[in-house]
Amino acid sequence: MKHDHTPKPDDRSDNVEKLQEHIQNTIENIEAAEETLQSGDIAGRDRQAVEAKNHRREEAIEGMRKEIIDEAHDH
């Protein structure tokens, strides 16, 4: 079996749409985690882990929004 190791062309035409979808999914994950935290079903280290993960998610959203702006400037 022969493998073609030629890289695929860099298609960035739908980057903004993909980034927007990732942002929406991340926001939904934050909201779901917040609901879990509010329900009181989680405590201690697990609670801290969820809070830390949500913080990282918020940072990721900020990064994705900056990427969208960069993509808009490139077009």
Rosetta blueprint (number, residue, H / E / L):
1 M L
2 K L
3 H L
4 D L
5 H L
6 T L
7 P L
8 K L
9 P L
10 D L
11 D L
12 R L
13 S L
14 D L
15 N H
16 V H
17 E H
18 K H
19 L H
20 Q H
21 E H
22 H H
23 I H
24 Q H
25 N H
26 T H
27 I H
28 E H
29 N H
30 I H
31 E H
32 A H
33 A H
34 E H
35 E H
36 T H
37 L H
38 Q H
39 S H
40 G L
41 D L
42 I L
43 A L
44 G H
45 R H
46 D H
47 R H
48 Q H
49 A H
50 V H
51 E H
52 A H
53 K H
54 N H
55 H H
56 R H
57 R H
58 E H
59 E H
60 A H
61 I H
62 E H
63 G H
64 M H
65 R H
66 K H
67 E H
68 I H
69 I H
70 D H
71 E H
72 A H
73 H H
74 D H
75 H L
